């Protein structure tokens, strides 16, 4: 497997863990955002960090 897919696989696993964590915490802690909004912000931050690393 090429190195280009490794980052995508890791990011997908992190998103999966984020979704599971948010859904598990939601009954205990009030989280004002929807799960999909949290995932989108997480992906946006990852893309920004990736772009910053390539400058």
C-alpha positions as CSV (number, residue, x, y, z in Angstrom):
1,X,0.0,0.0,0.0
2,X,1.3,3.4,-0.9
3,X,2.1,6.1,1.7
4,X,-0.6,8.3,0.2
5,X,-3.4,6.1,1.5
6,X,-1.9,5.8,5.0
7,X,-3.0,9.3,6.0
8,X,-6.5,8.8,4.7
9,X,-6.9,5.6,6.6
10,X,-5.6,7.2,9.9
11,X,-7.8,10.2,9.4
12,X,-10.8,7.9,8.8
13,X,-10.1,6.0,12.0
14,X,-9.7,9.2,13.9
15,X,-13.1,10.5,12.6
16,X,-14.7,7.2,13.6
17,X,-13.2,7.4,17.1
18,X,-14.4,11.0,17.3
19,X,-17.9,10.1,16.4
20,X,-18.0,7.2,18.8
21,X,-16.6,9.3,21.6
22,X,-19.0,12.2,21.0
23,X,-22.0,9.8,20.9
24,X,-20.9,8.2,24.2
25,X,-20.2,11.5,25.9
26,X,-23.4,13.2,24.7
27,X,-25.7,11.8,27.4
28,X,-23.3,12.7,30.2
29,X,-22.0,16.2,29.0
30,X,-24.0,18.8,27.1
31,X,-22.3,19.3,23.7
32,X,-23.9,22.2,21.9
33,X,-22.8,21.1,18.4
34,X,-24.2,18.2,16.3
35,X,-21.8,15.3,15.7
36,X,-21.6,16.0,12.0
37,X,-20.5,19.6,12.7
38,X,-17.8,18.4,15.1
39,X,-16.5,16.0,12.4
40,X,-16.5,18.7,9.8
41,X,-14.5,21.0,12.0
42,X,-12.1,18.2,12.8
43,X,-11.5,17.4,9.1
44,X,-11.1,21.1,8.3
45,X,-8.5,21.5,11.1
46,X,-6.6,18.4,9.8
47,X,-6.6,19.8,6.3
48,X,-5.3,23.2,7.5
49,X,-2.5,21.5,9.4
50,X,-1.7,19.4,6.4
51,X,-1.5,22.4,4.2
52,X,0.6,24.3,6.8
53,X,3.1,21.4,6.8
54,X,3.6,21.6,3.0
55,X,4.4,25.3,2.9
